[in-house]
Amino acid sequence: MTYKVLDNSQIRTGSAKEILAQILQENTTIEDMIGMTPEQYANALIKNAGYFLPKVAIDSLNELKFETKFDKALKFLCTMPTSGAVILTGENTRN
């Protein structure tokens, strides 16, 4: 699945894993993210979503099926109001 994501005034294109890797590569301010792999970042986004989203949103997102955990993590990230990221095209989720 190829996505197009608006991320803080720039367009990112690629698979969910590639987009998460791009975000990590360009991060210079959030210390917890420095040195993370895309897999670690995806796991952290999914695990820590409760800090950024209400339980009802997390429960709803968890009902969806995703091709990979990277797709799920990208959806979680783009649902977090503070992330500044929005999926423009390529969303592929199903109930």
PyMOL Python script that loads the backbone (N, CA, C, O; Angstrom):
from pymol import cmd

cmd.read_pdbstr("""\
ATOM      1  N   MET A   1       0.850  -1.173   0.000  1.00  0.00           N
ATOM      2  CA  MET A   1       0.000   0.000   0.000  1.00  0.00           C
ATOM      3  C   MET A   1       0.899   1.239   0.000  1.00  0.00           C
ATOM      4  O   MET A   1       1.811   1.357   0.818  1.00  0.00           O
ATOM      5  N   THR A   2       0.634   2.135  -0.904  1.00  0.00           N
ATOM      6  CA  THR A   2       1.361   3.397  -0.974  1.00  0.00           C
ATOM      7  C   THR A   2       0.453   4.510  -0.469  1.00  0.00           C
ATOM      8  O   THR A   2      -0.704   4.622  -0.875  1.00  0.00           O
ATOM      9  N   TYR A   3       0.988   5.314   0.407  1.00  0.00           N
ATOM     10  CA  TYR A   3       0.256   6.426   1.005  1.00  0.00           C
ATOM     11  C   TYR A   3       0.817   7.756   0.533  1.00  0.00           C
ATOM     12  O   TYR A   3       1.974   7.863   0.126  1.00  0.00           O
ATOM     13  N   LYS A   4      -0.034   8.755   0.601  1.00  0.00           N
ATOM     14  CA  LYS A   4       0.396  10.139   0.491  1.00  0.00           C
ATOM     15  C   LYS A   4      -0.087  10.793   1.789  1.00  0.00           C
ATOM     16  O   LYS A   4      -1.282  10.795   2.085  1.00  0.00           O
ATOM     17  N   VAL A   5       0.853  11.346   2.554  1.00  0.00           N
ATOM     18  CA  VAL A   5       0.546  11.902   3.872  1.00  0.00           C
ATOM     19  C   VAL A   5       1.017  13.347   3.930  1.00  0.00           C
ATOM     20  O   VAL A   5       2.147  13.664   3.560  1.00  0.00           O
ATOM     21  N   LEU A   6       0.140  14.208   4.397  1.00  0.00           N
ATOM     22  CA  LEU A   6       0.512  15.586   4.707  1.00  0.00           C
ATOM     23  C   LEU A   6       1.050  15.564   6.128  1.00  0.00           C
ATOM     24  O   LEU A   6       0.334  15.215   7.067  1.00  0.00           O
ATOM     25  N   ASP A   7       2.299  15.934   6.279  1.00  0.00           N
ATOM     26  CA  ASP A   7       2.950  15.903   7.594  1.00  0.00           C
ATOM     27  C   ASP A   7       3.592  17.252   7.845  1.00  0.00           C
ATOM     28  O   ASP A   7       4.670  17.549   7.329  1.00  0.00           O
ATOM     29  N   ASN A   8       2.920  18.063   8.643  1.00  0.00           N
ATOM     30  CA  ASN A   8       3.451  19.375   9.008  1.00  0.00           C
ATOM     31  C   ASN A   8       3.965  20.152   7.805  1.00  0.00           C
ATOM     32  O   ASN A   8       5.138  20.517   7.741  1.00  0.00           O
ATOM     33  N   SER A   9       3.076  20.396   6.860  1.00  0.00           N
ATOM     34  CA  SER A   9       3.336  21.230   5.678  1.00  0.00           C
ATOM     35  C   SER A   9       4.222  20.588   4.617  1.00  0.00           C
ATOM     36  O   SER A   9       4.715  21.286   3.730  1.00  0.00           O
ATOM     37  N   GLN A  10       4.436  19.278   4.684  1.00  0.00           N
ATOM     38  CA  GLN A  10       5.141  18.612   3.596  1.00  0.00           C
ATOM     39  C   GLN A  10       4.420  17.313   3.250  1.00  0.00           C
ATOM     40  O   GLN A  10       3.750  16.715   4.092  1.00  0.00           O
ATOM     41  N   ILE A  11       4.569  16.895   2.017  1.00  0.00           N
ATOM     42  CA  ILE A  11       3.941  15.666   1.548  1.00  0.00           C
ATOM     43  C   ILE A  11       4.962  14.541   1.619  1.00  0.00           C
ATOM     44  O   ILE A  11       6.088  14.673   1.141  1.00  0.00           O
ATOM     45  N   ARG A  12       4.554  13.442   2.219  1.00  0.00           N
ATOM     46  CA  ARG A  12       5.381  12.234   2.273  1.00  0.00           C
ATOM     47  C   ARG A  12       4.651  11.157   1.476  1.00  0.00           C
ATOM     48  O   ARG A  12       3.435  11.004   1.592  1.00  0.00           O
ATOM     49  N   THR A  13       5.399  10.417   0.672  1.00  0.00           N
ATOM     50  CA  THR A  13       4.812   9.349  -0.140  1.00  0.00           C
ATOM     51  C   THR A  13       5.612   8.077   0.073  1.00  0.00           C
ATOM     52  O   THR A  13       6.842   8.105   0.123  1.00  0.00           O
ATOM     53  N   GLY A  14       4.909   6.965   0.198  1.00  0.00           N
ATOM     54  CA  GLY A  14       5.566   5.674   0.347  1.00  0.00           C
ATOM     55  C   GLY A  14       4.689   4.720   1.129  1.00  0.00           C
ATOM     56  O   GLY A  14       3.533   5.016   1.433  1.00  0.00           O
ATOM     57  N   SER A  15       5.260   3.567   1.449  1.00  0.00           N
ATOM     58  CA  SER A  15       4.543   2.612   2.304  1.00  0.00           C
ATOM     59  C   SER A  15       4.485   3.203   3.715  1.00  0.00           C
ATOM     60  O   SER A  15       5.207   4.149   4.032  1.00  0.00           O
ATOM     61  N   ALA A  16       3.632   2.643   4.542  1.00  0.00           N
ATOM     62  CA  ALA A  16       3.537   3.125   5.918  1.00  0.00           C
ATOM     63  C   ALA A  16       4.900   3.024   6.611  1.00  0.00           C
ATOM     64  O   ALA A  16       5.292   3.933   7.343  1.00  0.00           O
ATOM     65  N   LYS A  17       5.613   1.934   6.385  1.00  0.00           N
ATOM     66  CA  LYS A  17       6.936   1.748   6.995  1.00  0.00           C
ATOM     67  C   LYS A  17       7.902   2.822   6.506  1.00  0.00           C
ATOM     68  O   LYS A  17       8.675   3.370   7.293  1.00  0.00           O
ATOM     69  N   GLU A  18       7.861   3.125   5.204  1.00  0.00           N
ATOM     70  CA  GLU A  18       8.754   4.149   4.648  1.00  0.00           C
ATOM     71  C   GLU A  18       8.436   5.535   5.216  1.00  0.00           C
ATOM     72  O   GLU A  18       9.344   6.313   5.509  1.00  0.00           O
ATOM     73  N   ILE A  19       7.162   5.833   5.369  1.00  0.00           N
ATOM     74  CA  ILE A  19       6.781   7.140   5.918  1.00  0.00           C
ATOM     75  C   ILE A  19       7.212   7.251   7.374  1.00  0.00           C
ATOM     76  O   ILE A  19       7.725   8.291   7.788  1.00  0.00           O
ATOM     77  N   LEU A  20       7.011   6.202   8.150  1.00  0.00           N
ATOM     78  CA  LEU A  20       7.469   6.232   9.548  1.00  0.00           C
ATOM     79  C   LEU A  20       8.990   6.390   9.599  1.00  0.00           C
ATOM     80  O   LEU A  20       9.507   7.109  10.453  1.00  0.00           O
ATOM     81  N   ALA A  21       9.703   5.728   8.698  1.00  0.00           N
ATOM     82  CA  ALA A  21      11.166   5.854   8.642  1.00  0.00           C
ATOM     83  C   ALA A  21      11.575   7.283   8.291  1.00  0.00           C
ATOM     84  O   ALA A  21      12.528   7.813   8.863  1.00  0.00           O
ATOM     85  N   GLN A  22      10.859   7.909   7.352  1.00  0.00           N
ATOM     86  CA  GLN A  22      11.150   9.302   6.979  1.00  0.00           C
ATOM     87  C   GLN A  22      10.964  10.230   8.175  1.00  0.00           C
ATOM     88  O   GLN A  22      11.787  11.112   8.418  1.00  0.00           O
ATOM     89  N   ILE A  23       9.886  10.029   8.913  1.00  0.00           N
ATOM     90  CA  ILE A  23       9.614  10.858  10.095  1.00  0.00           C
ATOM     91  C   ILE A  23      10.735  10.689  11.110  1.00  0.00           C
ATOM     92  O   ILE A  23      11.224  11.669  11.671  1.00  0.00           O
ATOM     93  N   LEU A  24      11.137   9.454  11.345  1.00  0.00           N
ATOM     94  CA  LEU A  24      12.229   9.196  12.289  1.00  0.00           C
ATOM     95  C   LEU A  24      13.537   9.830  11.835  1.00  0.00           C
ATOM     96  O   LEU A  24      14.257  10.432  12.631  1.00  0.00           O
ATOM     97  N   GLN A  25      13.831   9.690  10.559  1.00  0.00           N
ATOM     98  CA  GLN A  25      15.085  10.202  10.014  1.00  0.00           C
ATOM     99  C   GLN A  25      15.184  11.724  10.157  1.00  0.00           C
ATOM    100  O   GLN A  25      16.263  12.260  10.410  1.00  0.00           O
ATOM    101  N   GLU A  26      14.070  12.402   9.997  1.00  0.00           N
ATOM    102  CA  GLU A  26      14.072  13.860  10.061  1.00  0.00           C
ATOM    103  C   GLU A  26      13.880  14.408  11.467  1.00  0.00           C
ATOM    104  O   GLU A  26      14.005  15.613  11.684  1.00  0.00           O
ATOM    105  N   ASN A  27      13.575  13.532  12.428  1.00  0.00           N
ATOM    106  CA  ASN A  27      13.371  13.979  13.803  1.00  0.00           C
ATOM    107  C   ASN A  27      14.703  14.380  14.439  1.00  0.00           C
ATOM    108  O   ASN A  27      15.661  13.607  14.459  1.00  0.00           O
ATOM    109  N   THR A  28      14.735  15.589  14.949  1.00  0.00           N
ATOM    110  CA  THR A  28      15.930  16.044  15.669  1.00  0.00           C
ATOM    111  C   THR A  28      15.570  16.614  17.037  1.00  0.00           C
ATOM    112  O   THR A  28      16.447  17.058  17.778  1.00  0.00           O
ATOM    113  N   THR A  29      14.287  16.601  17.371  1.00  0.00           N
ATOM    114  CA  THR A  29      13.875  17.269  18.604  1.00  0.00           C
ATOM    115  C   THR A  29      13.287  16.344  19.668  1.00  0.00           C
ATOM    116  O   THR A  29      13.357  16.659  20.856  1.00  0.00           O
ATOM    117  N   ILE A  30      12.721  15.232  19.275  1.00  0.00           N
ATOM    118  CA  ILE A  30      12.089  14.347  20.260  1.00  0.00           C
ATOM    119  C   ILE A  30      13.079  13.237  20.610  1.00  0.00           C
ATOM    120  O   ILE A  30      13.270  12.287  19.851  1.00  0.00           O
ATOM    121  N   GLU A  31      13.700  13.386  21.777  1.00  0.00           N
ATOM    122  CA  GLU A  31      14.785  12.483  22.169  1.00  0.00           C
ATOM    123  C   GLU A  31      14.384  11.021  22.197  1.00  0.00           C
ATOM    124  O   GLU A  31      15.175  10.159  21.816  1.00  0.00           O
ATOM    125  N   ASP A  32      13.166  10.722  22.643  1.00  0.00           N
ATOM    126  CA  ASP A  32      12.728   9.332  22.730  1.00  0.00           C
ATOM    127  C   ASP A  32      12.703   8.647  21.370  1.00  0.00           C
ATOM    128  O   ASP A  32      12.791   7.422  21.296  1.00  0.00           O
ATOM    129  N   MET A  33      12.583   9.423  20.289  1.00  0.00           N
ATOM    130  CA  MET A  33      12.507   8.855  18.945  1.00  0.00           C
ATOM    131  C   MET A  33      13.874   8.688  18.295  1.00  0.00           C
ATOM    132  O   MET A  33      14.014   7.915  17.347  1.00  0.00           O
ATOM    133  N   ILE A  34      14.871   9.392  18.783  1.00  0.00           N
ATOM    134  CA  ILE A  34      16.199   9.335  18.175  1.00  0.00           C
ATOM    135  C   ILE A  34      16.766   7.923  18.321  1.00  0.00           C
ATOM    136  O   ILE A  34      16.819   7.376  19.423  1.00  0.00           O
ATOM    137  N   GLY A  35      17.187   7.345  17.208  1.00  0.00           N
ATOM    138  CA  GLY A  35      17.769   6.006  17.208  1.00  0.00           C
ATOM    139  C   GLY A  35      16.759   4.879  17.098  1.00  0.00           C
ATOM    140  O   GLY A  35      17.146   3.712  17.033  1.00  0.00           O
ATOM    141  N   MET A  36      15.471   5.203  17.076  1.00  0.00           N
ATOM    142  CA  MET A  36      14.449   4.169  16.932  1.00  0.00           C
ATOM    143  C   MET A  36      14.436   3.620  15.516  1.00  0.00           C
ATOM    144  O   MET A  36      14.738   4.334  14.559  1.00  0.00           O
ATOM    145  N   THR A  37      14.088   2.354  15.389  1.00  0.00           N
ATOM    146  CA  THR A  37      13.830   1.760  14.082  1.00  0.00           C
ATOM    147  C   THR A  37      12.356   2.002  13.749  1.00  0.00           C
ATOM    148  O   THR A  37      11.568   2.295  14.648  1.00  0.00           O
ATOM    149  N   PRO A  38      11.970   1.883  12.472  1.00  0.00           N
ATOM    150  CA  PRO A  38      10.551   2.013  12.151  1.00  0.00           C
ATOM    151  C   PRO A  38       9.681   1.008  12.918  1.00  0.00           C
ATOM    152  O   PRO A  38       8.554   1.331  13.295  1.00  0.00           O
ATOM    153  N   GLU A  39      10.185  -0.186  13.148  1.00  0.00           N
ATOM    154  CA  GLU A  39       9.420  -1.187  13.900  1.00  0.00           C
ATOM    155  C   GLU A  39       9.207  -0.736  15.347  1.00  0.00           C
ATOM    156  O   GLU A  39       8.105  -0.863  15.881  1.00  0.00           O
ATOM    157  N   GLN A  40      10.252  -0.214  15.976  1.00  0.00           N
ATOM    158  CA  GLN A  40      10.115   0.285  17.349  1.00  0.00           C
ATOM    159  C   GLN A  40       9.150   1.466  17.403  1.00  0.00           C
ATOM    160  O   GLN A  40       8.355   1.582  18.336  1.00  0.00           O
ATOM    161  N   TYR A  41       9.220   2.332  16.411  1.00  0.00           N
ATOM    162  CA  TYR A  41       8.338   3.494  16.350  1.00  0.00           C
ATOM    163  C   TYR A  41       6.884   3.055  16.180  1.00  0.00           C
ATOM    164  O   TYR A  41       5.996   3.579  16.853  1.00  0.00           O
ATOM    165  N   ALA A  42       6.639   2.101  15.288  1.00  0.00           N
ATOM    166  CA  ALA A  42       5.284   1.587  15.084  1.00  0.00           C
ATOM    167  C   ALA A  42       4.747   0.980  16.374  1.00  0.00           C
ATOM    168  O   ALA A  42       3.608   1.244  16.762  1.00  0.00           O
ATOM    169  N   ASN A  43       5.561   0.173  17.035  1.00  0.00           N
ATOM    170  CA  ASN A  43       5.137  -0.438  18.298  1.00  0.00           C
ATOM    171  C   ASN A  43       4.820   0.627  19.341  1.00  0.00           C
ATOM    172  O   ASN A  43       3.829   0.510  20.062  1.00  0.00           O
ATOM    173  N   ALA A  44       5.649   1.663  19.429  1.00  0.00           N
ATOM    174  CA  ALA A  44       5.435   2.730  20.404  1.00  0.00           C
ATOM    175  C   ALA A  44       4.160   3.520  20.101  1.00  0.00           C
ATOM    176  O   ALA A  44       3.411   3.866  21.015  1.00  0.00           O
ATOM    177  N   LEU A  45       3.914   3.805  18.821  1.00  0.00           N
ATOM    178  CA  LEU A  45       2.696   4.538  18.457  1.00  0.00           C
ATOM    179  C   LEU A  45       1.449   3.773  18.868  1.00  0.00           C
ATOM    180  O   LEU A  45       0.508   4.345  19.419  1.00  0.00           O
ATOM    181  N   ILE A  46       1.451   2.475  18.594  1.00  0.00           N
ATOM    182  CA  ILE A  46       0.287   1.648  18.924  1.00  0.00           C
ATOM    183  C   ILE A  46       0.152   1.509  20.440  1.00  0.00           C
ATOM    184  O   ILE A  46      -0.944   1.645  20.984  1.00  0.00           O
ATOM    185  N   LYS A  47       1.255   1.239  21.112  1.00  0.00           N
ATOM    186  CA  LYS A  47       1.235   1.032  22.565  1.00  0.00           C
ATOM    187  C   LYS A  47       0.847   2.298  23.327  1.00  0.00           C
ATOM    188  O   LYS A  47       0.133   2.220  24.327  1.00  0.00           O
ATOM    189  N   ASN A  48       1.303   3.449  22.872  1.00  0.00           N
ATOM    190  CA  ASN A  48       1.101   4.699  23.614  1.00  0.00           C
ATOM    191  C   ASN A  48      -0.057   5.546  23.100  1.00  0.00           C
ATOM    192  O   ASN A  48      -0.216   6.695  23.513  1.00  0.00           O
ATOM    193  N   ALA A  49      -0.857   4.995  22.214  1.00  0.00           N
ATOM    194  CA  ALA A  49      -1.973   5.764  21.645  1.00  0.00           C
ATOM    195  C   ALA A  49      -2.917   6.285  22.718  1.00  0.00           C
ATOM    196  O   ALA A  49      -3.531   7.337  22.540  1.00  0.00           O
ATOM    197  N   GLY A  50      -3.041   5.577  23.813  1.00  0.00           N
ATOM    198  CA  GLY A  50      -3.927   5.987  24.908  1.00  0.00           C
ATOM    199  C   GLY A  50      -3.570   7.320  25.530  1.00  0.00           C
ATOM    200  O   GLY A  50      -4.416   7.949  26.167  1.00  0.00           O
ATOM    201  N   TYR A  51      -2.349   7.761  25.361  1.00  0.00           N
ATOM    202  CA  TYR A  51      -1.938   9.067  25.875  1.00  0.00           C
ATOM    203  C   TYR A  51      -2.422  10.200  24.975  1.00  0.00           C
ATOM    204  O   TYR A  51      -2.485  11.351  25.407  1.00  0.00           O
ATOM    205  N   PHE A  52      -2.766   9.878  23.721  1.00  0.00           N
ATOM    206  CA  PHE A  52      -3.090  10.901  22.737  1.00  0.00           C
ATOM    207  C   PHE A  52      -4.516  10.830  22.206  1.00  0.00           C
ATOM    208  O   PHE A  52      -5.018  11.795  21.631  1.00  0.00           O
ATOM    209  N   LEU A  53      -5.167   9.689  22.400  1.00  0.00           N
ATOM    210  CA  LEU A  53      -6.512   9.488  21.870  1.00  0.00           C
ATOM    211  C   LEU A  53      -7.445   8.973  22.960  1.00  0.00           C
ATOM    212  O   LEU A  53      -7.018   8.236  23.848  1.00  0.00           O
ATOM    213  N   PRO A  54      -8.711   9.358  22.894  1.00  0.00           N
ATOM    214  CA  PRO A  54      -9.665   8.799  23.857  1.00  0.00           C
ATOM    215  C   PRO A  54      -9.873   7.303  23.606  1.00  0.00           C
ATOM    216  O   PRO A  54      -9.692   6.814  22.492  1.00  0.00           O
ATOM    217  N   LYS A  55     -10.250   6.606  24.647  1.00  0.00           N
ATOM    218  CA  LYS A  55     -10.437   5.153  24.569  1.00  0.00           C
ATOM    219  C   LYS A  55     -11.416   4.766  23.466  1.00  0.00           C
ATOM    220  O   LYS A  55     -11.203   3.769  22.775  1.00  0.00           O
ATOM    221  N   VAL A  56     -12.473   5.532  23.294  1.00  0.00           N
ATOM    222  CA  VAL A  56     -13.468   5.208  22.269  1.00  0.00           C
ATOM    223  C   VAL A  56     -12.838   5.233  20.876  1.00  0.00           C
ATOM    224  O   VAL A  56     -13.197   4.416  20.028  1.00  0.00           O
ATOM    225  N   ALA A  57     -11.919   6.140  20.628  1.00  0.00           N
ATOM    226  CA  ALA A  57     -11.232   6.196  19.333  1.00  0.00           C
ATOM    227  C   ALA A  57     -10.317   4.992  19.159  1.00  0.00           C
ATOM    228  O   ALA A  57     -10.284   4.384  18.089  1.00  0.00           O
ATOM    229  N   ILE A  58      -9.579   4.649  20.198  1.00  0.00           N
ATOM    230  CA  ILE A  58      -8.678   3.496  20.136  1.00  0.00           C
ATOM    231  C   ILE A  58      -9.476   2.213  19.914  1.00  0.00           C
ATOM    232  O   ILE A  58      -9.096   1.373  19.099  1.00  0.00           O
ATOM    233  N   ASP A  59     -10.578   2.067  20.638  1.00  0.00           N
ATOM    234  CA  ASP A  59     -11.415   0.879  20.466  1.00  0.00           C
ATOM    235  C   ASP A  59     -11.933   0.779  19.033  1.00  0.00           C
ATOM    236  O   ASP A  59     -11.946  -0.302  18.445  1.00  0.00           O
ATOM    237  N   SER A  60     -12.356   1.905  18.481  1.00  0.00           N
ATOM    238  CA  SER A  60     -12.860   1.932  17.111  1.00  0.00           C
ATOM    239  C   SER A  60     -11.759   1.568  16.113  1.00  0.00           C
ATOM    240  O   SER A  60     -11.987   0.770  15.204  1.00  0.00           O
ATOM    241  N   LEU A  61     -10.574   2.146  16.277  1.00  0.00           N
ATOM    242  CA  LEU A  61      -9.447   1.835  15.393  1.00  0.00           C
ATOM    243  C   LEU A  61      -9.029   0.371  15.507  1.00  0.00           C
ATOM    244  O   LEU A  61      -8.661  -0.255  14.513  1.00  0.00           O
ATOM    245  N   ASN A  62      -9.088  -0.168  16.717  1.00  0.00           N
ATOM    246  CA  ASN A  62      -8.701  -1.569  16.916  1.00  0.00           C
ATOM    247  C   ASN A  62      -9.680  -2.554  16.278  1.00  0.00           C
ATOM    248  O   ASN A  62      -9.344  -3.723  16.088  1.00  0.00           O
ATOM    249  N   GLU A  63     -10.887  -2.093  15.945  1.00  0.00           N
ATOM    250  CA  GLU A  63     -11.853  -2.950  15.253  1.00  0.00           C
ATOM    251  C   GLU A  63     -11.511  -3.109  13.774  1.00  0.00           C
ATOM    252  O   GLU A  63     -11.980  -4.043  13.123  1.00  0.00           O
ATOM    253  N   LEU A  64     -10.693  -2.195  13.245  1.00  0.00           N
ATOM    254  CA  LEU A  64     -10.314  -2.244  11.836  1.00  0.00           C
ATOM    255  C   LEU A  64      -9.192  -3.252  11.620  1.00  0.00           C
ATOM    256  O   LEU A  64      -8.409  -3.532  12.528  1.00  0.00           O
ATOM    257  N   LYS A  65      -9.127  -3.784  10.426  1.00  0.00           N
ATOM    258  CA  LYS A  65      -8.049  -4.705  10.064  1.00  0.00           C
ATOM    259  C   LYS A  65      -7.059  -3.942   9.179  1.00  0.00           C
ATOM    260  O   LYS A  65      -7.457  -3.231   8.257  1.00  0.00           O
ATOM    261  N   PHE A  66      -5.796  -4.098   9.466  1.00  0.00           N
ATOM    262  CA  PHE A  66      -4.733  -3.433   8.728  1.00  0.00           C
ATOM    263  C   PHE A  66      -3.818  -4.474   8.108  1.00  0.00           C
ATOM    264  O   PHE A  66      -3.640  -5.562   8.657  1.00  0.00           O
ATOM    265  N   GLU A  67      -3.242  -4.140   6.969  1.00  0.00           N
ATOM    266  CA  GLU A  67      -2.342  -5.081   6.294  1.00  0.00           C
ATOM    267  C   GLU A  67      -1.101  -5.369   7.133  1.00  0.00           C
ATOM    268  O   GLU A  67      -0.653  -6.513   7.207  1.00  0.00           O
ATOM    269  N   THR A  68      -0.546  -4.338   7.764  1.00  0.00           N
ATOM    270  CA  THR A  68       0.658  -4.502   8.588  1.00  0.00           C
ATOM    271  C   THR A  68       0.534  -3.640   9.837  1.00  0.00           C
ATOM    272  O   THR A  68      -0.337  -2.776   9.929  1.00  0.00           O
ATOM    273  N   LYS A  69       1.415  -3.889  10.789  1.00  0.00           N
ATOM    274  CA  LYS A  69       1.404  -3.033  11.974  1.00  0.00           C
ATOM    275  C   LYS A  69       1.854  -1.622  11.622  1.00  0.00           C
ATOM    276  O   LYS A  69       1.512  -0.674  12.329  1.00  0.00           O
ATOM    277  N   PHE A  70       2.617  -1.466  10.541  1.00  0.00           N
ATOM    278  CA  PHE A  70       3.037  -0.132  10.109  1.00  0.00           C
ATOM    279  C   PHE A  70       1.830   0.670   9.614  1.00  0.00           C
ATOM    280  O   PHE A  70       1.721   1.868   9.877  1.00  0.00           O
ATOM    281  N   ASP A  71       0.926  -0.004   8.895  1.00  0.00           N
ATOM    282  CA  ASP A  71      -0.302   0.651   8.449  1.00  0.00           C
ATOM    283  C   ASP A  71      -1.138   1.090   9.658  1.00  0.00           C
ATOM    284  O   ASP A  71      -1.680   2.195   9.687  1.00  0.00           O
ATOM    285  N   LYS A  72      -1.228   0.217  10.635  1.00  0.00           N
ATOM    286  CA  LYS A  72      -1.989   0.534  11.848  1.00  0.00           C
ATOM    287  C   LYS A  72      -1.348   1.705  12.588  1.00  0.00           C
ATOM    288  O   LYS A  72      -2.042   2.624  13.022  1.00  0.00           O
ATOM    289  N   ALA A  73      -0.040   1.672  12.727  1.00  0.00           N
ATOM    290  CA  ALA A  73       0.665   2.742  13.437  1.00  0.00           C
ATOM    291  C   ALA A  73       0.509   4.078  12.717  1.00  0.00           C
ATOM    292  O   ALA A  73       0.317   5.111  13.359  1.00  0.00           O
ATOM    293  N   LEU A  74       0.592   4.061  11.387  1.00  0.00           N
ATOM    294  CA  LEU A  74       0.419   5.301  10.628  1.00  0.00           C
ATOM    295  C   LEU A  74      -0.992   5.847  10.814  1.00  0.00           C
ATOM    296  O   LEU A  74      -1.169   7.056  10.970  1.00  0.00           O
ATOM    297  N   LYS A  75      -1.998   4.975  10.799  1.00  0.00           N
ATOM    298  CA  LYS A  75      -3.380   5.408  11.029  1.00  0.00           C
ATOM    299  C   LYS A  75      -3.525   6.006  12.420  1.00  0.00           C
ATOM    300  O   LYS A  75      -4.160   7.048  12.582  1.00  0.00           O
ATOM    301  N   PHE A  76      -2.941   5.357  13.430  1.00  0.00           N
ATOM    302  CA  PHE A  76      -2.988   5.890  14.794  1.00  0.00           C
ATOM    303  C   PHE A  76      -2.332   7.270  14.826  1.00  0.00           C
ATOM    304  O   PHE A  76      -2.893   8.216  15.381  1.00  0.00           O
ATOM    305  N   LEU A  77      -1.138   7.382  14.228  1.00  0.00           N
ATOM    306  CA  LEU A  77      -0.423   8.654  14.220  1.00  0.00           C
ATOM    307  C   LEU A  77      -1.270   9.749  13.578  1.00  0.00           C
ATOM    308  O   LEU A  77      -1.368  10.856  14.108  1.00  0.00           O
ATOM    309  N   CYS A  78      -1.877   9.441  12.444  1.00  0.00           N
ATOM    310  CA  CYS A  78      -2.653  10.446  11.704  1.00  0.00           C
ATOM    311  C   CYS A  78      -3.991  10.753  12.362  1.00  0.00           C
ATOM    312  O   CYS A  78      -4.663  11.708  11.974  1.00  0.00           O
ATOM    313  N   THR A  79      -4.385   9.964  13.346  1.00  0.00           N
ATOM    314  CA  THR A  79      -5.611  10.224  14.095  1.00  0.00           C
ATOM    315  C   THR A  79      -5.330  11.083  15.327  1.00  0.00           C
ATOM    316  O   THR A  79      -6.235  11.725  15.861  1.00  0.00           O
ATOM    317  N   MET A  80      -4.079  11.094  15.774  1.00  0.00           N
ATOM    318  CA  MET A  80      -3.700  11.881  16.951  1.00  0.00           C
ATOM    319  C   MET A  80      -3.726  13.370  16.607  1.00  0.00           C
ATOM    320  O   MET A  80      -3.006  13.810  15.711  1.00  0.00           O
ATOM    321  N   PRO A  81      -4.552  14.150  17.312  1.00  0.00           N
ATOM    322  CA  PRO A  81      -4.682  15.572  16.973  1.00  0.00           C
ATOM    323  C   PRO A  81      -3.368  16.353  17.045  1.00  0.00           C
ATOM    324  O   PRO A  81      -3.200  17.340  16.328  1.00  0.00           O
ATOM    325  N   THR A  82      -2.460  15.934  17.877  1.00  0.00           N
ATOM    326  CA  THR A  82      -1.207  16.671  18.053  1.00  0.00           C
ATOM    327  C   THR A  82      -0.124  16.291  17.056  1.00  0.00           C
ATOM    328  O   THR A  82       0.940  16.910  17.049  1.00  0.00           O
ATOM    329  N   SER A  83      -0.365  15.287  16.212  1.00  0.00           N
ATOM    330  CA  SER A  83       0.704  14.807  15.329  1.00  0.00           C
ATOM    331  C   SER A  83       0.953  15.720  14.138  1.00  0.00           C
ATOM    332  O   SER A  83       2.084  15.815  13.661  1.00  0.00           O
ATOM    333  N   GLY A  84      -0.078  16.386  13.654  1.00  0.00           N
ATOM    334  CA  GLY A  84       0.090  17.216  12.468  1.00  0.00           C
ATOM    335  C   GLY A  84       0.156  16.421  11.179  1.00  0.00           C
ATOM    336  O   GLY A  84       0.465  16.987  10.130  1.00  0.00           O
ATOM    337  N   ALA A  85      -0.125  15.124  11.225  1.00  0.00           N
ATOM    338  CA  ALA A  85      -0.077  14.268  10.042  1.00  0.00           C
ATOM    339  C   ALA A  85      -1.488  13.847   9.647  1.00  0.00           C
ATOM    340  O   ALA A  85      -2.325  13.547  10.498  1.00  0.00           O
ATOM    341  N   VAL A  86      -1.735  13.831   8.325  1.00  0.00           N
ATOM    342  CA  VAL A  86      -3.041  13.460   7.790  1.00  0.00           C
ATOM    343  C   VAL A  86      -2.837  12.573   6.570  1.00  0.00           C
ATOM    344  O   VAL A  86      -2.066  12.920   5.675  1.00  0.00           O
ATOM    345  N   ILE A  87      -3.521  11.428   6.525  1.00  0.00           N
ATOM    346  CA  ILE A  87      -3.473  10.569   5.345  1.00  0.00           C
ATOM    347  C   ILE A  87      -4.331  11.217   4.270  1.00  0.00           C
ATOM    348  O   ILE A  87      -5.523  11.448   4.473  1.00  0.00           O
ATOM    349  N   LEU A  88      -3.719  11.511   3.123  1.00  0.00           N
ATOM    350  CA  LEU A  88      -4.448  12.107   2.005  1.00  0.00           C
ATOM    351  C   LEU A  88      -4.955  11.044   1.042  1.00  0.00           C
ATOM    352  O   LEU A  88      -6.100  11.109   0.595  1.00  0.00           O
ATOM    353  N   THR A  89      -4.115  10.067   0.718  1.00  0.00           N
ATOM    354  CA  THR A  89      -4.519   8.970  -0.162  1.00  0.00           C
ATOM    355  C   THR A  89      -3.854   7.679   0.304  1.00  0.00           C
ATOM    356  O   THR A  89      -2.830   7.691   0.987  1.00  0.00           O
ATOM    357  N   GLY A  90      -4.471   6.563  -0.090  1.00  0.00           N
ATOM    358  CA  GLY A  90      -3.869   5.264   0.174  1.00  0.00           C
ATOM    359  C   GLY A  90      -4.396   4.536   1.370  1.00  0.00           C
ATOM    360  O   GLY A  90      -3.931   3.437   1.675  1.00  0.00           O
ATOM    361  N   GLU A  91      -5.347   5.106   2.054  1.00  0.00           N
ATOM    362  CA  GLU A  91      -5.862   4.446   3.243  1.00  0.00           C
ATOM    363  C   GLU A  91      -6.552   3.153   2.845  1.00  0.00           C
ATOM    364  O   GLU A  91      -7.416   3.141   1.968  1.00  0.00           O
ATOM    365  N   ASN A  92      -6.166   2.076   3.490  1.00  0.00           N
ATOM    366  CA  ASN A  92      -6.738   0.773   3.174  1.00  0.00           C
ATOM    367  C   ASN A  92      -7.056   0.056   4.469  1.00  0.00           C
ATOM    368  O   ASN A  92      -6.250  -0.729   4.969  1.00  0.00           O
ATOM    369  N   THR A  93      -8.223   0.327   5.007  1.00  0.00           N
ATOM    370  CA  THR A  93      -8.675  -0.359   6.215  1.00  0.00           C
ATOM    371  C   THR A  93     -10.028  -0.984   5.922  1.00  0.00           C
ATOM    372  O   THR A  93     -10.766  -0.518   5.054  1.00  0.00           O
ATOM    373  N   ARG A  94     -10.338  -2.017   6.636  1.00  0.00           N
ATOM    374  CA  ARG A  94     -11.637  -2.665   6.469  1.00  0.00           C
ATOM    375  C   ARG A  94     -12.101  -3.217   7.802  1.00  0.00           C
ATOM    376  O   ARG A  94     -11.290  -3.512   8.679  1.00  0.00           O
ATOM    377  N   ASN A  95     -13.389  -3.353   7.947  1.00  0.00           N
ATOM    378  CA  ASN A  95     -13.970  -3.905   9.185  1.00  0.00           C
ATOM    379  C   ASN A  95     -13.946  -5.400   9.156  1.00  0.00           C
ATOM    380  O   ASN A  95     -14.390  -6.043  10.107  1.00  0.00           O
TER     381      ASN A  95
END
""", "prot")
cmd.dss("prot")
cmd.show_as("cartoon", "prot")
cmd.util.cbc("prot")
cmd.orient("prot")
